[in-house]
Amino acid sequence: MASPLTPRATDFPRWYQDVIARAELADNGPVRGTMVIRPWGYAIWERLQAEMDRRIKDAGAENAYFPLFIPQSYLQREAEHVEGFSPELAVVTHGGGKQLEEPVVVRPTSETVINSFIAKWVQSYRDLPLLVNQWANVVRWELRPRLFLRTSEFLWQEGHTAHATEADARAYALQILNDVYLQTMVDVLAIPVLIGHKTARERFAGATQTWTCEGMMGDGKALQMGTSHELGQNFAKAFGIQFSDETGAQQYAWQTSWGASTRMIGALIMAHGDDRGLRLPPALAPVEVIVLVIRDDEAVRAAADALVAELRAGGHRVRLDARTDVSFGRRAVDWELKGVPVRVEVGPRDLAEGNVTLVRRDNGTKRAVPLAGVASEVAADLVSAQADLLSSALAQREARTTVVASIEDVPAAAEDGFAVVPWELVGASGEATLAASGLSVRCLQRPDGSLATDAAPDDGGTPEPGLRAVVAKAY
């Protein structure tokens, strides 16, 4: 049998790499910083993609596709944007054996190329709002790659919209944050996230405001899992996105962009994984139930086949493992590593008593269940496992979050969790000091945890009173 995983408490980063390898999620690609997503990892991504895509479409956005190559001059039209991405750009200077007249950038994000087309498509207020989303790969040359968390090429969705008013743009950016990202992360990934406003230091290059979803990982560090941005009229002015309003006057559009990526699979591993591997929330698991044949026996196989058919008819994603040429122990460990929520073991001894054995991956419970009641027991276990994973992650976050009264108390409080401190005690200068010690302000919130949606203090406006900063070490 394969060697055990590195314990999380011993070496969390090594454990993370072990899980990715042993659960067959991904491999390093041939070019440094790239990754190969293996079938099990990609099946998880497909489930996540489908859940998000449905919610994006419910929010009114339509999917489209735009080129991978972007003229370098496009990025230079919005100064802050190009400055923010310059260190990460991959630039093509030759094609077809010849030097290109103008270098092209391999897309790091698509604000520029998409906005050049939005400028063509929008003429009147009747064309607004224009809401498009793209599922694609992007390239950002990563100096310190880690599979799923930071790779030079990754998969994501990026939404881009144009609106007639600032209020409409802001409302849509927040709709995506709440109805797409927050819902997916909580209801599907079972990861509780803090939503809040990014500071000027942390916001997206070229945005006027950025809202974020921040999750706590198993080691207490924060992970930014998705962001939604107000772009104001910055890109509209750079790309000439104008429309005639109801009076016939020319106006610049107000815009948003928003994105979430395969980084969420990294979050899934680190938020729920244990020393036996992945623990998948049933809503996301490519296989919810694995039916395991213990011995090559005609009656056992017939019972297992009937169980698979019954569970599948009940709407569950089920797989049969009848590889009796592989030891039962090895197969059980492999499915535990992959995080399948429920395992049904069918063997001759239990079957003779009219039972099978049901094992839950999330809490390790194991019990004999009458064959006639398996379907209802499995359905109940899946509901319970989904809720329990979320509850456990929330309890961990609450236990490792400390409210402090001074910036001096932040480093100790954020050693292995989140520190919450009044923003007025931090400010831009305090944020820089914290950054020097490896800490960052993950988001700003009101005291009740709700979004601070008014003018941000980093935008030169009057700070909203009582804002608090969530500070943590971060991936």
C-alpha positions, 0 to 999 in steps of 0.5 A: 500500500502507498505511503501515508500522506504527510500529516497536515500538522507536520508540514501543511504545504507538503501535505497539500502537494501530497493530496494533489498527487495521491488523489490524482488531481494534477501534475506539473506541466513541462513548462515551469509554472504550468499544470496538467489537470488530471481527469478527477481534478477536471471533473471537479472543475466541470462540476464547479463550472456548471454550478457557477455558469448556471448562476451567471446566466441567471444573473443575465450574462451570456457566454462569449469567447474572445482571442487569446492574443491581445495587441500590446498597444491595447493594454497600454490604453489604460495606464494603471491596468498595464502597470499592474500586469506588466510583471506577469505578461507573456509577450509573443514577438515572433510568429510564422518564422518572422518578427511581428510588427507589433508584439502580442500579449497572451491574455492575462485578463481580457478587459482590453480586448473585450472592451474594444468590441463593446465599444463597437457593439454599444451605440445607444442606451437601448444596448445597455446593459451589455453583460458577457462572460467568458470561460477561458485560460489566462497566462500570468507569468508566476515566479513562485508557482503552486498547483491550483493556487498560483500557476502561469496558466490557469482556467477561469471565468471572467465577466465584463459588463457595460451599464448606463449608470454608475448605480446600475454597474455597482448593483450588478457587481454586487449581484455577482458577488452575492448571487454567483460567488458567495452562493457557489462557495457556501452552497456548493463548496461548503466554504464560508467566505467573508465578503468585503471591500478591498483597499487601494493596495489590494484592489484590481489594477484599473478598478475604482472598487474591488469586492472580494470573497476571502476563505480561511484555509486549514492552516488559518491563512486566507485565500482570495477565492473570487473578486468583483470590480467596479471599473467606473469609466476608466476603460470606457474612456480609454476605449471610447465606449459611448452611448447616446442617452434618452436625450441624444447626448453622448455618455461614457458607459459604466463598467464591471468585471469579475472573475473566479478560477481553478484556484477554488480547487486549491481552496477546496483541498485546503479548507476540507482536506484531512490526513486521509486526503480530500473530503468533497462536499456532495454538491461538488463531488463528481462521484457522490457514492462509490459502491465497492464489491469486496469479493468476486461473488455472483450474489455480491455482484448482483446486489451491487449492480442493483444498488448502483441502479437504484441509487442512480435512479434516485438522481445520485452520481454513482460508480461501481468498483468491482475490481476484485483483482485489487485488494479491498484495502487499497481501493478503499484508501484510494476512494478516501484519498479522492474524497468521495462522500459516501462508500457502500461496501458490499460483501458476502458476510454482510449480505448474508444478514441482509446488510451492506456497510455504509461509510461517510468520508467526512466524519469516518462513521461506519455502520451496517445498513439493511439493504432495503434502506440503503437509498434513503440512508445514502440520501440522508448522509449526503445532505448531512455531509454537505451541511457538516462540512460547512459547519465545521469550516465555519466553526474553525474560522470563528475559533481562529478569528480574534478581534483586537483593539490595536494594530500592535496586537494584529501580528500575534492574532494573525499568526494562525488565523484572522485578526479583526481591527478597526480600519481607522487604526490601520490606514494606508501607512499601517497596511504597509507596515503589516505587509512588511511582516507578511500580513495583508488586509484581506477586506474591509467590512462594517462592524456587523460584517456587511459590505461597505459599499460607499466611497472607500477611504482609499478613494480619497472620500470620507471613510465610512465610520466604524469600518473594520479590517480583516488581516491575515497571512495569505496565499 
